[in-house]
Each structure stands twice: as C-alpha cells, then as structure tokens.
Amino acid sequence: MSTKVFTAHVPLPLAEKVDRIAARLERSRGWIVKQALTAWIDQEDERM
C-alpha cells in the first residue's frame, strides 16, 4: 500500500495525550494518529 505523509499543527495538550496513549500502548505516535483518523473517517462515512 502506498502512503502519504501529512503534517498537522495540533494543540500541545492534544499532542501530549497522543504521546501518553502511544507510550501506554507501546505504539508509535503515527500509529495512534492513523487509528484515530481512520475511526473519524469511518464515522463520517456513516453519516453520509
């Protein structure tokens, strides 16, 4: 699967939450963001 890199500015408290979750789950920050983005897109698709 091809991939594309996105860069986003996020509020510091949100970034810190992502870091805490990543550490707790022993996953990368990118993995956490990908999971969250996938879940959000799936939710939006259901609304359509």
PDB file of N, CA, C and O in Angstrom:
ATOM      1  N   MET A   1       0.843  -1.177   0.000  1.00  0.00           N
ATOM      2  CA  MET A   1       0.000   0.000   0.000  1.00  0.00           C
ATOM      3  C   MET A   1       0.889   1.241   0.000  1.00  0.00           C
ATOM      4  O   MET A   1       1.834   1.343   0.783  1.00  0.00           O
ATOM      5  N   SER A   2       0.582   2.154  -0.863  1.00  0.00           N
ATOM      6  CA  SER A   2       1.299   3.427  -0.883  1.00  0.00           C
ATOM      7  C   SER A   2       0.837   4.286   0.280  1.00  0.00           C
ATOM      8  O   SER A   2      -0.291   4.154   0.757  1.00  0.00           O
ATOM      9  N   THR A   3       1.705   5.154   0.724  1.00  0.00           N
ATOM     10  CA  THR A   3       1.355   6.044   1.832  1.00  0.00           C
ATOM     11  C   THR A   3       1.681   7.481   1.469  1.00  0.00           C
ATOM     12  O   THR A   3       2.399   7.755   0.507  1.00  0.00           O
ATOM     13  N   LYS A   4       1.139   8.380   2.254  1.00  0.00           N
ATOM     14  CA  LYS A   4       1.398   9.807   2.093  1.00  0.00           C
ATOM     15  C   LYS A   4       1.573  10.394   3.488  1.00  0.00           C
ATOM     16  O   LYS A   4       0.849  10.025   4.413  1.00  0.00           O
ATOM     17  N   VAL A   5       2.511  11.287   3.640  1.00  0.00           N
ATOM     18  CA  VAL A   5       2.784  11.905   4.935  1.00  0.00           C
ATOM     19  C   VAL A   5       2.007  13.209   5.039  1.00  0.00           C
ATOM     20  O   VAL A   5       2.038  14.042   4.133  1.00  0.00           O
ATOM     21  N   PHE A   6       1.306  13.370   6.166  1.00  0.00           N
ATOM     22  CA  PHE A   6       0.613  14.615   6.482  1.00  0.00           C
ATOM     23  C   PHE A   6       1.330  15.272   7.652  1.00  0.00           C
ATOM     24  O   PHE A   6       1.835  14.589   8.542  1.00  0.00           O
ATOM     25  N   THR A   7       1.372  16.579   7.647  1.00  0.00           N
ATOM     26  CA  THR A   7       1.900  17.339   8.777  1.00  0.00           C
ATOM     27  C   THR A   7       0.775  18.219   9.290  1.00  0.00           C
ATOM     28  O   THR A   7       0.106  18.902   8.514  1.00  0.00           O
ATOM     29  N   ALA A   8       0.569  18.202  10.598  1.00  0.00           N
ATOM     30  CA  ALA A   8      -0.522  18.995  11.169  1.00  0.00           C
ATOM     31  C   ALA A   8      -0.046  19.657  12.459  1.00  0.00           C
ATOM     32  O   ALA A   8       0.693  19.064  13.245  1.00  0.00           O
ATOM     33  N   HIS A   9      -0.479  20.879  12.655  1.00  0.00           N
ATOM     34  CA  HIS A   9      -0.233  21.573  13.919  1.00  0.00           C
ATOM     35  C   HIS A   9      -1.389  21.227  14.846  1.00  0.00           C
ATOM     36  O   HIS A   9      -2.553  21.435  14.506  1.00  0.00           O
ATOM     37  N   VAL A  10      -1.059  20.699  16.019  1.00  0.00           N
ATOM     38  CA  VAL A  10      -2.091  20.348  16.997  1.00  0.00           C
ATOM     39  C   VAL A  10      -1.773  21.055  18.309  1.00  0.00           C
ATOM     40  O   VAL A  10      -0.612  21.335  18.606  1.00  0.00           O
ATOM     41  N   PRO A  11      -2.803  21.340  19.085  1.00  0.00           N
ATOM     42  CA  PRO A  11      -2.562  21.968  20.387  1.00  0.00           C
ATOM     43  C   PRO A  11      -1.680  21.067  21.262  1.00  0.00           C
ATOM     44  O   PRO A  11      -1.790  19.842  21.218  1.00  0.00           O
ATOM     45  N   LEU A  12      -0.828  21.680  22.036  1.00  0.00           N
ATOM     46  CA  LEU A  12       0.095  20.935  22.889  1.00  0.00           C
ATOM     47  C   LEU A  12      -0.610  19.923  23.789  1.00  0.00           C
ATOM     48  O   LEU A  12      -0.126  18.796  23.896  1.00  0.00           O
ATOM     49  N   PRO A  13      -1.729  20.260  24.445  1.00  0.00           N
ATOM     50  CA  PRO A  13      -2.392  19.259  25.288  1.00  0.00           C
ATOM     51  C   PRO A  13      -2.821  18.010  24.504  1.00  0.00           C
ATOM     52  O   PRO A  13      -2.747  16.895  25.021  1.00  0.00           O
ATOM     53  N   LEU A  14      -3.262  18.197  23.271  1.00  0.00           N
ATOM     54  CA  LEU A  14      -3.652  17.050  22.448  1.00  0.00           C
ATOM     55  C   LEU A  14      -2.426  16.211  22.089  1.00  0.00           C
ATOM     56  O   LEU A  14      -2.477  14.983  22.144  1.00  0.00           O
ATOM     57  N   ALA A  15      -1.338  16.860  21.728  1.00  0.00           N
ATOM     58  CA  ALA A  15      -0.101  16.147  21.400  1.00  0.00           C
ATOM     59  C   ALA A  15       0.404  15.356  22.604  1.00  0.00           C
ATOM     60  O   ALA A  15       0.886  14.234  22.455  1.00  0.00           O
ATOM     61  N   GLU A  16       0.294  15.937  23.787  1.00  0.00           N
ATOM     62  CA  GLU A  16       0.729  15.242  24.999  1.00  0.00           C
ATOM     63  C   GLU A  16      -0.144  14.028  25.277  1.00  0.00           C
ATOM     64  O   GLU A  16       0.358  12.997  25.726  1.00  0.00           O
ATOM     65  N   LYS A  17      -1.450  14.134  25.014  1.00  0.00           N
ATOM     66  CA  LYS A  17      -2.341  12.981  25.182  1.00  0.00           C
ATOM     67  C   LYS A  17      -1.960  11.866  24.218  1.00  0.00           C
ATOM     68  O   LYS A  17      -1.914  10.694  24.591  1.00  0.00           O
ATOM     69  N   VAL A  18      -1.690  12.247  22.980  1.00  0.00           N
ATOM     70  CA  VAL A  18      -1.277  11.249  21.987  1.00  0.00           C
ATOM     71  C   VAL A  18      -0.001  10.553  22.454  1.00  0.00           C
ATOM     72  O   VAL A  18       0.105   9.330  22.357  1.00  0.00           O
ATOM     73  N   ASP A  19       0.954  11.307  22.954  1.00  0.00           N
ATOM     74  CA  ASP A  19       2.203  10.720  23.443  1.00  0.00           C
ATOM     75  C   ASP A  19       1.960   9.772  24.615  1.00  0.00           C
ATOM     76  O   ASP A  19       2.577   8.709  24.688  1.00  0.00           O
ATOM     77  N   ARG A  20       1.068  10.146  25.531  1.00  0.00           N
ATOM     78  CA  ARG A  20       0.768   9.275  26.678  1.00  0.00           C
ATOM     79  C   ARG A  20       0.111   7.976  26.220  1.00  0.00           C
ATOM     80  O   ARG A  20       0.455   6.893  26.695  1.00  0.00           O
ATOM     81  N   ILE A  21      -0.836   8.096  25.296  1.00  0.00           N
ATOM     82  CA  ILE A  21      -1.510   6.898  24.787  1.00  0.00           C
ATOM     83  C   ILE A  21      -0.515   6.007  24.049  1.00  0.00           C
ATOM     84  O   ILE A  21      -0.524   4.788  24.218  1.00  0.00           O
ATOM     85  N   ALA A  22       0.334   6.612  23.237  1.00  0.00           N
ATOM     86  CA  ALA A  22       1.337   5.844  22.493  1.00  0.00           C
ATOM     87  C   ALA A  22       2.258   5.088  23.452  1.00  0.00           C
ATOM     88  O   ALA A  22       2.571   3.920  23.222  1.00  0.00           O
ATOM     89  N   ALA A  23       2.684   5.743  24.507  1.00  0.00           N
ATOM     90  CA  ALA A  23       3.558   5.091  25.483  1.00  0.00           C
ATOM     91  C   ALA A  23       2.831   3.955  26.190  1.00  0.00           C
ATOM     92  O   ALA A  23       3.386   2.872  26.375  1.00  0.00           O
ATOM     93  N   ARG A  24       1.586   4.208  26.584  1.00  0.00           N
ATOM     94  CA  ARG A  24       0.814   3.188  27.296  1.00  0.00           C
ATOM     95  C   ARG A  24       0.580   1.954  26.430  1.00  0.00           C
ATOM     96  O   ARG A  24       0.655   0.825  26.916  1.00  0.00           O
ATOM     97  N   LEU A  25       0.298   2.171  25.150  1.00  0.00           N
ATOM     98  CA  LEU A  25       0.018   1.059  24.238  1.00  0.00           C
ATOM     99  C   LEU A  25       1.275   0.505  23.573  1.00  0.00           C
ATOM    100  O   LEU A  25       1.215  -0.472  22.827  1.00  0.00           O
ATOM    101  N   GLU A  26       2.414   1.141  23.853  1.00  0.00           N
ATOM    102  CA  GLU A  26       3.681   0.756  23.229  1.00  0.00           C
ATOM    103  C   GLU A  26       3.562   0.766  21.706  1.00  0.00           C
ATOM    104  O   GLU A  26       3.979  -0.169  21.023  1.00  0.00           O
ATOM    105  N   ARG A  27       2.981   1.851  21.200  1.00  0.00           N
ATOM    106  CA  ARG A  27       2.814   2.069  19.760  1.00  0.00           C
ATOM    107  C   ARG A  27       3.423   3.414  19.407  1.00  0.00           C
ATOM    108  O   ARG A  27       3.701   4.234  20.282  1.00  0.00           O
ATOM    109  N   SER A  28       3.623   3.627  18.127  1.00  0.00           N
ATOM    110  CA  SER A  28       4.183   4.911  17.702  1.00  0.00           C
ATOM    111  C   SER A  28       3.105   5.989  17.694  1.00  0.00           C
ATOM    112  O   SER A  28       1.910   5.696  17.653  1.00  0.00           O
ATOM    113  N   ARG A  29       3.547   7.221  17.735  1.00  0.00           N
ATOM    114  CA  ARG A  29       2.639   8.363  17.622  1.00  0.00           C
ATOM    115  C   ARG A  29       1.880   8.292  16.294  1.00  0.00           C
ATOM    116  O   ARG A  29       0.680   8.561  16.249  1.00  0.00           O
ATOM    117  N   GLY A  30       2.573   7.934  15.226  1.00  0.00           N
ATOM    118  CA  GLY A  30       1.932   7.814  13.918  1.00  0.00           C
ATOM    119  C   GLY A  30       0.837   6.767  13.901  1.00  0.00           C
ATOM    120  O   GLY A  30      -0.201   6.968  13.271  1.00  0.00           O
ATOM    121  N   TRP A  31       1.055   5.644  14.590  1.00  0.00           N
ATOM    122  CA  TRP A  31       0.048   4.583  14.647  1.00  0.00           C
ATOM    123  C   TRP A  31      -1.212   5.085  15.349  1.00  0.00           C
ATOM    124  O   TRP A  31      -2.327   4.814  14.902  1.00  0.00           O
ATOM    125  N   ILE A  32      -1.033   5.818  16.449  1.00  0.00           N
ATOM    126  CA  ILE A  32      -2.172   6.360  17.195  1.00  0.00           C
ATOM    127  C   ILE A  32      -2.957   7.325  16.320  1.00  0.00           C
ATOM    128  O   ILE A  32      -4.184   7.250  16.259  1.00  0.00           O
ATOM    129  N   VAL A  33      -2.264   8.223  15.647  1.00  0.00           N
ATOM    130  CA  VAL A  33      -2.936   9.210  14.798  1.00  0.00           C
ATOM    131  C   VAL A  33      -3.652   8.513  13.650  1.00  0.00           C
ATOM    132  O   VAL A  33      -4.773   8.889  13.306  1.00  0.00           O
ATOM    133  N   LYS A  34      -3.022   7.502  13.049  1.00  0.00           N
ATOM    134  CA  LYS A  34      -3.656   6.773  11.949  1.00  0.00           C
ATOM    135  C   LYS A  34      -4.934   6.080  12.415  1.00  0.00           C
ATOM    136  O   LYS A  34      -5.942   6.100  11.708  1.00  0.00           O
ATOM    137  N   GLN A  35      -4.900   5.474  13.590  1.00  0.00           N
ATOM    138  CA  GLN A  35      -6.089   4.813  14.127  1.00  0.00           C
ATOM    139  C   GLN A  35      -7.210   5.819  14.374  1.00  0.00           C
ATOM    140  O   GLN A  35      -8.368   5.566  14.042  1.00  0.00           O
ATOM    141  N   ALA A  36      -6.857   6.953  14.954  1.00  0.00           N
ATOM    142  CA  ALA A  36      -7.858   7.983  15.251  1.00  0.00           C
ATOM    143  C   ALA A  36      -8.451   8.557  13.970  1.00  0.00           C
ATOM    144  O   ALA A  36      -9.662   8.758  13.881  1.00  0.00           O
ATOM    145  N   LEU A  37      -7.612   8.819  12.988  1.00  0.00           N
ATOM    146  CA  LEU A  37      -8.092   9.370  11.721  1.00  0.00           C
ATOM    147  C   LEU A  37      -8.980   8.367  10.993  1.00  0.00           C
ATOM    148  O   LEU A  37     -10.006   8.743  10.426  1.00  0.00           O
ATOM    149  N   THR A  38      -8.594   7.106  11.006  1.00  0.00           N
ATOM    150  CA  THR A  38      -9.408   6.063  10.379  1.00  0.00           C
ATOM    151  C   THR A  38     -10.773   5.968  11.045  1.00  0.00           C
ATOM    152  O   THR A  38     -11.791   5.873  10.359  1.00  0.00           O
ATOM    153  N   ALA A  39     -10.806   5.994  12.371  1.00  0.00           N
ATOM    154  CA  ALA A  39     -12.079   5.923  13.098  1.00  0.00           C
ATOM    155  C   ALA A  39     -12.951   7.132  12.787  1.00  0.00           C
ATOM    156  O   ALA A  39     -14.161   6.988  12.611  1.00  0.00           O
ATOM    157  N   TRP A  40     -12.361   8.314  12.717  1.00  0.00           N
ATOM    158  CA  TRP A  40     -13.125   9.527  12.425  1.00  0.00           C
ATOM    159  C   TRP A  40     -13.698   9.482  11.014  1.00  0.00           C
ATOM    160  O   TRP A  40     -14.856   9.839  10.801  1.00  0.00           O
ATOM    161  N   ILE A  41     -12.890   9.047  10.052  1.00  0.00           N
ATOM    162  CA  ILE A  41     -13.369   8.961   8.670  1.00  0.00           C
ATOM    163  C   ILE A  41     -14.484   7.930   8.549  1.00  0.00           C
ATOM    164  O   ILE A  41     -15.471   8.169   7.854  1.00  0.00           O
ATOM    165  N   ASP A  42     -14.342   6.790   9.213  1.00  0.00           N
ATOM    166  CA  ASP A  42     -15.410   5.782   9.203  1.00  0.00           C
ATOM    167  C   ASP A  42     -16.702   6.354   9.772  1.00  0.00           C
ATOM    168  O   ASP A  42     -17.782   6.105   9.237  1.00  0.00           O
ATOM    169  N   GLN A  43     -16.596   7.117  10.850  1.00  0.00           N
ATOM    170  CA  GLN A  43     -17.768   7.737  11.467  1.00  0.00           C
ATOM    171  C   GLN A  43     -18.413   8.737  10.507  1.00  0.00           C
ATOM    172  O   GLN A  43     -19.637   8.778  10.383  1.00  0.00           O
ATOM    173  N   GLU A  44     -17.607   9.527   9.840  1.00  0.00           N
ATOM    174  CA  GLU A  44     -18.136  10.498   8.878  1.00  0.00           C
ATOM    175  C   GLU A  44     -18.799   9.796   7.694  1.00  0.00           C
ATOM    176  O   GLU A  44     -19.828  10.255   7.198  1.00  0.00           O
ATOM    177  N   ASP A  45     -18.217   8.693   7.244  1.00  0.00           N
ATOM    178  CA  ASP A  45     -18.809   7.933   6.139  1.00  0.00           C
ATOM    179  C   ASP A  45     -20.194   7.409   6.508  1.00  0.00           C
ATOM    180  O   ASP A  45     -21.087   7.359   5.662  1.00  0.00           O
ATOM    181  N   GLU A  46     -20.374   7.017   7.774  1.00  0.00           N
ATOM    182  CA  GLU A  46     -21.674   6.516   8.227  1.00  0.00           C
ATOM    183  C   GLU A  46     -22.724   7.618   8.231  1.00  0.00           C
ATOM    184  O   GLU A  46     -23.909   7.343   8.044  1.00  0.00           O
ATOM    185  N   ARG A  47     -22.308   8.845   8.439  1.00  0.00           N
ATOM    186  CA  ARG A  47     -23.248   9.971   8.465  1.00  0.00           C
ATOM    187  C   ARG A  47     -23.767  10.310   7.076  1.00  0.00           C
ATOM    188  O   ARG A  47     -24.843  10.894   6.941  1.00  0.00           O
ATOM    189  N   MET A  48     -23.019   9.952   6.050  1.00  0.00           N
ATOM    190  CA  MET A  48     -23.392  10.326   4.681  1.00  0.00           C
ATOM    191  C   MET A  48     -24.486   9.449   4.149  1.00  0.00           C
ATOM    192  O   MET A  48     -24.920   9.626   3.011  1.00  0.00           O
TER     193      MET A  48
END
